[in-house]
Amino acid sequence: MNRDLMEEYKKILEDGIQILDYEDLRYSIFEGPENNRQEYQIRIEKNGETFEVYMTADRAGVMGKYEFKDIFDAFHQFLSIMQDTILSNRKRVRDGDPPEYPCQLWDK
């Protein structure tokens, strides 16, 4: 897949993240599997003919990897994980437990 198309896909996903006001979450879009890794980060990568969507855990280990042939199915999973992350951390804060990491989205 050519670089211009990947940049277009990245822009589409970044626009969705901005519309949803999810920019404060930890995420990475097509940065390469070993680049810019953080704990509790939602990631999407292109690996051969598939798109991989996963979240890192503590010490940036991979937690639950999903593979898709269709980029828009991958986008849907990526945004779904973002929403789940927000909801689970809001619940943690509400219940008096520490969140995965500090983020203003937990307080909304």
N, C-alpha and C positions, 0 to 999 in steps of 0.2 A: 504494500500500500504506500502511495507516495506521501512525501512529507507535507505537501500543501493540504492534502485531504486530512491528514492527522491533525494539523493545526486548525482546520475548519471544525473537526469533531471536538477538539479541545475548547474552541471558542463557544460552540453550542452548549457544551456542558457547563462551562464557566458562566454563561448567561443564565442558565437555569439555576445555578447555585446563587447567583446574585439576586435573581427574582425572589427566590425563597428566603433570602437573607441568611444563608448558611455560610457566609465567607469566613466566619470566625472558627469554624471547625478545622481540624487537622486533616488535610487531604492532599493527594498528589495525582495529577493527571498526565499520563504518558511521560513520566520523568525517567523511566528506567527502573527496574526492580531493586537496584541497590543504591539509587541516588535519592537524596533528600528524605531518608527514612526517619520517622519519628514514632514514638510509642502512641498507640491508639489513633492511628492514622488510616483513613479510608483511601484506598488506592485503586486506580484502573491502569492497566498496562496492555499493550499489544504484544502477544507472544505467538509468532508464526501467523497462522490463520485465525486465531481466536483472541478474544478480549477477556482478560482476567480482572475480576473485581474481588477485592478482599480487604480486610482490616488487619492492621498490625495490633499486637498485644503489648504487654510490658516487655521491655528490652527489644521492641520492634520485630518480634517474631510473627510469622504469618498465622492468622486465625481465620479459618473458613474461606476457602478460595472457590469462587464461582467462575465457570468458563462459558463464554457465549460466542456464537458465530456472528450474530447480529449486533451491531454497535448500539442500537437503540434499546435492545433487551439489556445490554450491559449498563447503559445509562440509567435505565429504570432501577436496576439492582443497586447501583451506586447511590442514587438519590434515596432509595428506600433504606439503605444502611445509614445514611446521614440522618434521616428522620428517626430511625430506631435509636441511634446514638443520643440524639437530643432528648427523646422521651425517657430513655433509661437513666440518663444523668440527671434530668429534672426530678425523677422519682427518688434517686439517691439523695439529692439535696433536700427534697421535701421530707424524707424519712430520717434526716440527720446523719447520713453516711457521706463519706467524701466522694466527690465525682472522680472520673478517670483523670481529668486534668482541668485546670481553671479555664472557664469560658463564660462570657456574658450570656450566652444562649441558655444556660441552665437556670438563670434567674427570671426568665420571661414568663 
